[in-house]
């Protein structure tokens, strides 16, 4: 059993009792009890019936409880009315133990069908291809990847897209640096190309604009040529951005994130999508041509708030940057004909093929990367633009919630971490800026985390060979970073602290991974395979019951995370599992239990915990090393 079966049984029985008692139909809730003193499950039906029945909630709760006690069903042991009016339920732990443990060994444990294979697009990463990914970008990547994993677990058909802004100002800046700023096209030895472009070429070129106005004029020319896409400069820019993108993707893959398709802004600009969308908006009267005021001659989108109207097309006929995002959003929703053709970009870790769009006709079959819903992961600074696009897409599709902007706040570095990474902050936390060169590459953070983890792993496991130690170090480094990025609410600024993220104690990725490794060691020491042909009646200590209850919530947490688009829900669940297991580990004997049958039951529990935690960690993209 998962907890869901207990909830469903209670919900069904209360509904039937209310019918028998002649009570009116109300939409009541059955949920986990707020406090352990209240039992396992609580129901609020008595509150909702109080007004139509003209009775006190407590009196109604007593009536329903009395009726329920006559037939407790399979999964309920006791029903108690509370003075507050809630009806509280204590589970039949024998049934809970047996059903949860035997369910949790299934390969699909935790999966739930709320998506019914509905196609949904998740767009994330979408970093300008002029620099390496920094820690701020990492939050976007990990949020997007985790949301994709959650939705797949909830049986959605997920398409993951990465939008490459290869025609913007930041790309023009590095092209100017290479062509007119005197920078060599090849990086110094042993430096990744994306690091070189971002750390040196981009930063230094933007500094040079302040003193060299001629260079700034080149920027305007370069940008125009890139957008037109026909000149030698445009071909050079394409080559540079491709090289940067290739290095960025290596970092994404290192973080455990993969994609289905790469979309390029330059192709959207050169396709006919914008013209089609522009005419559609005029036809639907979504946009207006201003005939007076400061926006005379401009096409604008009226604001629904006190903010200024948004200019879409300037009086010169030049479209603003939002004009690139609107047709792309409509294409993702399948609202426009597909002007693209597809080629294989390459194979990603795990063998997954990554496709990319092109405009040149080819013989490959068209691939549909659109969805009935679209989730776009973009930081909260883009909220106004995303609200406009969300409103437009709702108008186009006549469906609320078809296009969702999943926003998140910035990532700062703690003063200690900045100092560790050789960034001077004056003892204060720091927010990153690629243009100013104030940022820390994601690769560098992973490397430093990996070194520290390697040293600790070697100290704890001197018998392991170099390859095992390196793999453990990488798994823990990535796990530490990913967990730190998803354990907070999306609307909270994260202050990333390297030392804290690596701790084996407290709310960290390594603490949870260490719980998995502990379970593996117990099973290895046992030297026998757990036998599951037992009713598990002897697992009755509070630590065993709490662990089984935690395991039984897996699919409920998946549903909650999917419906709320909340990676934090799954991070909290992994931590809840680890805390429950570590309490069990500290207080319950496994290998030296009183009888062979009890040893076996507890080994079964440890095995099922291990499997459940591994599946839950996989949902947030964290691996489960068997040594730490």
N, C-alpha and C positions, 0 to 999 in steps of 0.2 A: 504494500500500500504506500502511496505517497499521501501527504497531508490532504491532497485534493479529494481523495476518496472519503476521508473523514468529513471534510467540509460539505461535500455533495450529499452524503448520507444525512447529515444534520439538517441541511437546507431542505431536502425532500421531506423528511419526517416532520419538521415544523410546519411546512406548508400543508401537509395532510392533517395534522392536528388542528390547525386553524380552520380548515374546512369543516372538520367534524364538530368543532365548537361553534360553528356558525359565524366566525369572525370575518370581517371584510378583508379583501385582498390588499396587501401592502407590499412594497418592495423593500424587504428587510435585508440586513447584511449579516453574514456569518464569517467571522474572521479570527485570526490568532488573538488570543487574550492579551490585553495590554500589560498585565502583570502576571507573574507565575502564580501568585496567590489565588488568582481567579480561575486557575485550571489551564487547559490547553486552548480552548475555543470559547468565544463569547458571541452572543447574538443580541441584536437591538430591537427585535420585533415588538417587545412589550411597549417600548417608547412610542412606536409608530401607531400602535393600536389604542393608546391611552385616550386620545382625543375623540376618535369616533365611537369608542365604547363608553366613554365617560367614567373610566376607572383609573386607579393609580397604577403606574407601570409595574410596581412590585406585586400587586395583586394579580395582574395578568401573567407576570412571569411565574408566579406560584402555580397558577392554573395550568399553564403550558408544561411546566416542569413535571407536575403531577401526572399529566397524561403521558409525557415522554418516558417516565420511569416504568410505565407498564410494558413498554417494548423498547429496550435500549438499542436494539439492532446489533450489528456485528462489531462496530468500531468504537462505541461509546460505553464507558464503564459507569459513569455517574453524571447526573444532571442536578444543578443547584441554582435556585433563584437567588439573586443578590438584592440587597436592600435598595441599591441604586436603580434596579429595574432590569439589569442585564440578566440573561440566562447563561450560565457558565457550564462548560462540559469538560469532563476528564476523559481522556482517551483510554481505550482498552489496549494497554501497552503490549500485551501478548499478541494481539492481532496486528498492532502497529509494527512490532519487531519483525514478525514473520514476513509480512507483506512488503515492508520497506527493504529488508535485506535481500529478499529474493527478486524484487523488482530492480534493485540497484546494480545487479550484475549484468543487466541487459545492455547491449551496445548503444541503444537509443535512449538510455535513461536520461531524464531531464527534458527531452524533446516534447513539444506540445504543438498541436495543430490549430493555431489561431490565424495563421496566414493563408492556409488553404491554397498554397502555391501562387498567391497573388504576386505579380511581378512588381518589384520595388527597386528603384535606382538609388544608390547611395554614392554621392560625389564627395570626395575628400582629397586631402593633400593639396593639390592645385597650387604649388609653389612656383613663383617666377623662376624660369630656368637661367638664372644669372649668378647663382651662388649656391653654397652648400646649405643643407637643412640645418637649422639651429633648434635649440631646445623648445622655443616657442612653436615652431612648426610641428614638433613631435607630438604636442598635445592634439593637434588637428588630426594627424595621421592615426594616432592610437584611438581617439574617439571614433573616427570614421570606421576603422577596422573592427573595433569592438562592437559597434552598432550593427555592422554587417554580420558578424558572427552570431549575435543575439537573434537577429531577424531570421537567419538561416535555421537556428535551433528552434524557432517558433514556426517553421515551415513556410517562410516566404521564399519566393524565387528572386534572389538578390542579384543585381547587376552593379558592379563597382567601377566607377569612372574616376579618372584623374585628368583634370583640365589643365592643359599646358599653355600658359600665357606667353606665347613666343613672339608676340608683336607689340609689346608694351614699351614704355619708357625705360624700364630697368634693363631690358635686353638691348635697347639702343645705347644705353650708357656703356655697357661692356664692349659693344662693337666700336664705339667711338674711342674707347681706351686702347683697343687693339690696333685700329686703323689710323688714329690720329694722335693718340696719347703716348705712343712710343713703347707700349708693353709688348713683350714677346708673346707669341702665340702658344708656346709650350711652357708649362709650369716648371719651377725648380725641381730637381730630382727628388723623388719620394713624396711629392705633394700631389694630392688628388686635384684633378682639374677644376672641380666645383669649388674646392677650398681656395684655390688660386684666384679664380674669377671673383669670388665674393670677398675674400680677405684683402686682396691686393688691387685687382683691376677696377672693380666696382667702386670701392671706397676711395681710392686715390683719384679716379676720374671725376667723381662728384666733388671732391675737394678742388680739383683743377678748374672746374667751372667758375668758381668764385673769382679767379684771377685771369682767366683766359676766355673772353667773350666769344672769340672766334670758334673755340671748341664747342661752345654752347650752340652756335649756329649749325655746326656740323651735326649736332644731336637732332635738330629739327629735320634736316635733310635725310639723315639715316632712318629716322622713324618713319618718314613718308615712304622711303624706298622699301623698308621692311613690310609695310602694310600692302604696298603694290605687289611685291613678291617677284619681280621680274629681273632686277639688276644683279650685278655681281655682289654688291653689298648685301642684298637680300639672301643670296645663296651662301655668302660667308656667315651671315647671322644664323641661318638655318643650321649650318654645320656646327657653329659654336653652341647653340642652344641644345642641339642633339647630344653633344659631348657632355654638357652639364647635366642634362636629363638622365643620361646613362649612369652618371655617378650618383645622382640623387636617388635613383631607383635602387641602386646597390644598398644605400642606407635604409630605404623603406623595407627592402627585403630582409635586411639584417634585423629590423624591428619586428619582423613577422607579418608585414602587411603586403598583400598582393592585390592585383587589379584585374579587371576584365578588358578594359579598353582605355586607350589614351586619346583624348580629343584635343585638337590644337586650335587656339584662338585664331591664328592666321588663316586657317581653312574656313572658319566660320565667317570671318571678314570677307573672304573671297568667294564664298558661296552666295547663293541667292536668298538665304534664309532671312536676312535683315529686311530686304525689300518686301518679302511676303508678309512678315510680321507687321511692318510699318503700315502697309495697306490695310491689313486686317484691323489694326488699332484705329485707323482713321474711319474705316467702315463701321466699327462698333462704337465710335465716338468716345473711345477711351482717352484719346489725346485731342488737344485743341491747338489751333494756330493762333498765337497771340497777335492782336492787332493794335495794341497800345501798351504803354509802359516800358519798363527796362528790358522786357523779353519780346518786344515787337519783332515779328518775323520768325519767332522760334516755335517749334512744336513742343508742347509741355504736357506733363501728366499732373493733373490737379492734386494738390495735397488734401488729405482728409482731416488734417490737424492744423495747428497754427504754423507749421513749418512752411517754408517757401515751396512754390510749385517746382517740380523737377523738370529741368530742360532736357529734352530727349534729342532734338535736332536744333542746332544753332541757326541763326538767320543766314549764315554763310552756306548752309546746307550740310555742314559737317556734323556727323552724329557724335554724341558724347559717349563716354566709356560704357554707360549702361546699355547702349544699343548693341553691344556685343553679348551682354549677359541675357537679355530678353529672348533673342532667338534660340540661344543655347538651352535655356530653361524650357521653352516650348518644344524643342527637339527632344529633350529628355522625357517629356510627357507624351511623346508620340503624336503631337498635334500638327506636325508639319511633315511633308514628304522628306525622305532622307536623301540629301544630295551627296552623301559620302559613299566611298567604297572602302574595303577593309583588307589589310595585310597583317601578317603575323609580325609583331615587333620582336618577339623572342619567347623563350621558355623561362618561367619563374621557378623559384625553389618549390619542390614538390611536384614539378612537372606541369603546372598550370600554364596554359598559353595566354600570353598578353597580346591583344590586338591593338591596332591603331587605325585611325581614319586617314584616308587620302581623298583627294578630289579627282584623281585620274582614274578613268574607267579601267577595271580589270575583270578577269574571268571568275574571281572568287564569288561565292554566294553572298548575298547581303545578310548581315547579322542584325537582329533587332536588339538594340541596347536601351530601348525606351522602357518606361514603366507606367503602371497605373497611378503610382505615387512616386514622388521624388523627395529625397532628403539631401539637403545641401549643407555640408559642414563648413561653416565660415565663422571667423571670430566676430565677437559682438560689435566691433567697430564698424562693421558693414551692415548693421541692423536696419538703418533707414533704407538703404538700397534694396536689401532683401525683403523688407516689408512691401515696397513698391512691386517687386517681381512677384511676390506671393499673391498680392491683390490682382495683378494682371493675369496670372495663371489661373486663379479662381474664376475670373471672368471668362477666360478662354475655354476652360473645361467645365464651367458651371458646377463646380464641386469644391466644397470647403475641404481643406486639408490635403488637397492633391499635391501641393508644393509646400514643403516644410523647410524653413531655415533653422538648422540646429546650431545655435550660437554658443560660444564659450568665451570665458575671460582669458586674460593673458597669463603667461608664465614668467615669473621673476626668479632670479637666482639669489639664494641667501648670501650674505656677505662672506661667510666661511667658504661656501662653494665657489664663489667668484674668485676669492683669493687663491683657492686650490687650483683654479684654472687660469691663474695669472691675469685676472682682470681686476684692476684697481677700482674700488667703489667707495673708498673713504669710510669703510665700516658699515655701509648700508646695503640693503637688498637692491638689486638692479633690474630694470626692465630692458629688454633687448631692442636694438635698432640696427637693421642690416645696413641702412644708408650711412649711419655714423660709424659702422664697424664695431658696435658694442653688442656682441653676441658670442655665443659659444656653440661651435659646431656639434651636432648630435653625435657624429662619429667620435669626436674627441671625448665627449662625456662617456660614451659607451666604452671607449678604450681605457679611460681612467677607472671606471667602475670595474671593468674586466680585470685590470691589473690587481686592484685591491682584493677582488673576489678570488683570483687565482692564488694569491699569497695565502689567504685564509684556507682555501680548499686544500692546498698542498700541505699546510700545517696539520689539518685534521685528517687527511688521507694520504700519508706518505707512501703507501703501497701502490697508489694509482699511477698509470703512465701519463706521459705528457699530453697525449691527445685527449684522454678522459678529463684531465684537469682543465685544459683549455675549453673543452665543450661545456663543462660545469660552469666555469667562469663566465662564458658568454651567456649561458642560459640564465644565470642569476643576475648578471648585469642588465640584460634585456628585461627580465622579470621585474627587477627593482624599478627601472624607469617606467615601464608600462603601468605597473600598479600605482606608482606615484601620480600618474597622469589621469587615472580613472577613479581613484577613490574619493575624490572631492566632487561636490556639486558643480555642474557646468558653469553656473553663474558666479563662482568664486575664483578669485585670483589664486593661482598656485605659486607658492614660494618653494622652489625645488632645492632641497638640501641633500647633497650627495652622501654624507656620513649617515644621516637619518634614514635614507632610503635603503641602505645596505644592512641595517640593523637586523639581527636575528630575533629581536624582541620587539613587541609592539606591533602597530598597524603598518606592516611593510610587506612587500612581495617576498623577500627572502624568509621572513618568519613563516609565511604560509607554505612556501616551498620546503622549508625545513620540516614542517609537519608531515609532508608527503614522504620525505626521506626517512623520517622516524618510523613511519608505518612500514616502509619497505624493509628496514632493518629488522623489525619484529618478525615479519614473515620469513625473512632469510634465516634468522636464528631458529625459527620453529623447525625448519627443515622438512615440513610435511605440508601437503596440499589441503586447505580447508574443505570440509565436506558439508554441503548445504542441505542434505536430506535430514533436517532436524527442525522442530517447531520453534526454536529460539525462545523457550519459555524461561530460561534462567538468566537472561540479560535484564536484570531488574534494579540495578543500582541507579542512583540519580545520574551518574556520569554516563552510563550506557544509554539510558533513556534519552538524555539530552542530546547525545551524539546521533542517535537514531532519528530523533525529531528533527534535528538540523538537516540530516540527509534527506528526510522525507519532503523537504520544502523546495527541492531543486526546480521542478517544473513550474511551481508557483512563482518563484523568483524570475524565471525566464519570461513568464507571461507579464509580470509587473515591469520588468526591464524593457520588453518589447513595446508594450502599450505606452510607456512613458518616455521611450527613447533615452533611457538612463543607464549608462555604463556603471555608474556608482552602485546600483542595486546588485549587480553581479560581483563587484569588488567586495561589497559588504558581506555578501553571501559566502564568498571564499574565506573571508576572515572569520565569519561565524563558524564555519566548519572547522577551521584550524583551531580556534579557541576551544570548541567543544572537544576536539580530539586531544588536545594537549592537557585538558583537565582530566580526561579519561586516562591518558598516559601516566599522569602523575599519581592517580589514586586507585587505579584498577590493575591487578596482576593479570597478565595474559598467559605467559609461558609457564608460570608457577601456580596457576589456579588450582582449586581444590580437587577437581576431577578432570579426566580426559575429555568428557563431554563438554564441560565448561570451557576448557582450553580451546576446543574446536569451535564452539559458538563465538568465543571472543576473537579467534583468528578470522572467522568469517566476517565479523564486524569490522576488524581492522582492514581486511581485504576490500570490503565494500566501501569503507571510508576512502581508501586509497584511490579506488576507481572513480568514485563520485567527485573527489577533489580534483583529480586529473581532468575530468570532463568539464568541471566548473572553471578551472584555471584556463583550459583551452578556449573557453568562451571569451575570456578577456585577453587571450593571446599570450598567456604565460605558460612556459613549459614546466614539466615536473621532473627534475633531476633526482636520481635515486641516491646520490651522495651530495653532501654540502661541505 
